[in-house]
Amino acid sequence: MAATVKDSDAQVTFEDQQRINKFARINSKLIDCKEELVAKEKEMENLNDAEEEMMMLDGDDERIPYQIGEVLVEMELEEAQAALEKAKEFCQEEIAALKKRQETHKETLSGLKTLLYAKFGTNINLDQDEDS
């Protein structure tokens, strides 16, 4: 998505160009943030699935595989449950931070849209090409 200005009577000043550039940068960050949020939500779903699977274990002195990065290590059930709980908490914190960052970007974009549409009206296109 790029901001485009059609030929019109309104002159594009340096400040206007800076605002248009800022809009494009922040819009790109918003798109990246949305993609990252989808990935984190999928990670959280996987952690919840793993937690459900661990609950079905009978708790005998079983060692279960637990993935840390790209390595599988065997842990006692209690250790794995504690590690999983920590991973879930960390993932929830990251999701909350991403949502907050996403809202900040949306607020900034809204303000820039208001300024740019006020000056250029229909001569500028700031609408996104994809669903947001």
C-alpha positions in Angstrom: 0.0 0.0 0.0 1.5 3.3 -1.0 0.1 6.8 -0.7 -0.5 8.3 -4.1 -1.2 11.9 -4.8 -3.0 12.8 -8.1 -2.3 16.1 -9.9 -4.3 18.9 -8.5 -4.1 22.5 -7.3 -2.7 21.5 -3.9 1.0 21.7 -3.8 2.9 19.0 -2.1 5.3 20.6 0.4 8.3 19.0 2.1 6.2 18.6 5.2 3.4 16.9 3.3 5.9 14.5 1.7 7.3 13.7 5.1 3.8 12.9 6.4 3.2 10.7 3.3 6.5 8.9 3.9 5.7 8.5 7.6 2.3 7.1 6.8 3.9 4.5 4.4 6.5 3.5 7.0 4.0 3.1 9.8 1.5 1.3 7.6 4.3 -1.2 6.7 5.1 -1.6 10.4 1.3 -2.2 11.1 1.3 -5.0 8.4 4.4 -6.6 9.9 2.8 -6.3 13.4 -0.4 -8.1 12.2 1.7 -10.9 10.6 3.7 -11.3 13.8 0.5 -11.3 15.9 -1.0 -14.1 13.7 2.2 -16.2 14.2 2.2 -15.6 18.0 -1.5 -16.6 18.3 -0.7 -19.8 16.4 2.2 -20.4 18.8 -0.2 -19.9 21.7 -2.7 -22.3 20.2 0.1 -24.9 19.9 1.1 -24.4 23.5 -2.5 -24.9 24.6 -2.7 -28.1 22.5 0.6 -29.3 24.2 -0.8 -28.5 27.6 -4.0 -30.5 26.9 -1.8 -33.5 25.7 0.2 -33.4 28.9 -3.0 -33.4 31.0 -3.9 -36.7 29.4 -0.7 -38.3 30.6 -1.2 -40.5 33.7 1.8 -39.0 35.6 3.8 -42.2 36.0 7.6 -41.6 36.1 7.4 -40.8 32.5 9.9 -38.6 30.7 8.4 -36.7 27.9 10.1 -34.8 25.0 10.0 -31.0 25.3 11.1 -28.7 22.5 13.5 -25.9 23.3 14.3 -24.0 20.2 15.1 -26.7 17.6 16.2 -29.3 20.2 14.1 -31.9 21.9 15.0 -32.7 25.5 13.4 -35.2 27.8 12.0 -33.8 31.0 9.9 -35.1 33.9 6.2 -34.3 33.5 6.3 -31.6 36.2 9.3 -29.9 34.7 7.7 -29.9 31.3 4.5 -28.5 32.7 6.4 -25.7 34.4 8.4 -24.9 31.3 5.2 -24.9 29.2 3.5 -22.5 31.7 6.4 -20.1 31.5 6.3 -20.3 27.7 2.6 -19.6 27.7 3.1 -16.6 30.0 5.8 -15.2 27.8 3.7 -15.7 24.7 0.7 -13.9 26.3 3.0 -11.0 27.1 4.2 -10.8 23.6 0.7 -10.9 22.2 -0.4 -8.1 24.5 2.6 -6.0 23.5 1.9 -6.6 19.8 -1.7 -5.6 20.2 -0.7 -2.5 22.0 1.8 -1.6 19.3 -0.8 -2.3 16.6 -3.2 0.1 18.3 -0.5 2.8 18.5 0.2 2.4 14.8 -3.5 2.6 14.0 -3.9 5.8 16.0 -0.9 7.4 14.3 -2.2 6.4 10.9 -5.6 7.8 11.7 -4.1 11.2 12.6 -2.0 11.3 9.4 -5.0 10.3 7.3 -7.0 13.2 8.7 -4.2 15.7 8.0 -3.5 14.4 4.5 -7.1 14.1 3.4 -7.8 17.5 4.8 -5.2 19.0 2.5 -5.5 16.7 -0.6 -9.1 15.4 -0.3 -9.8 12.9 -3.0 -6.5 13.6 -4.7 -4.7 11.2 -2.4 -5.3 7.5 -1.8 -4.4 6.2 1.6 -6.8 3.3 1.7 -5.3 -0.1 2.0 -5.6 -2.5 -0.9 -6.1 -5.5 1.4 -8.4 -6.2 4.3 -7.1 -4.9 7.6 
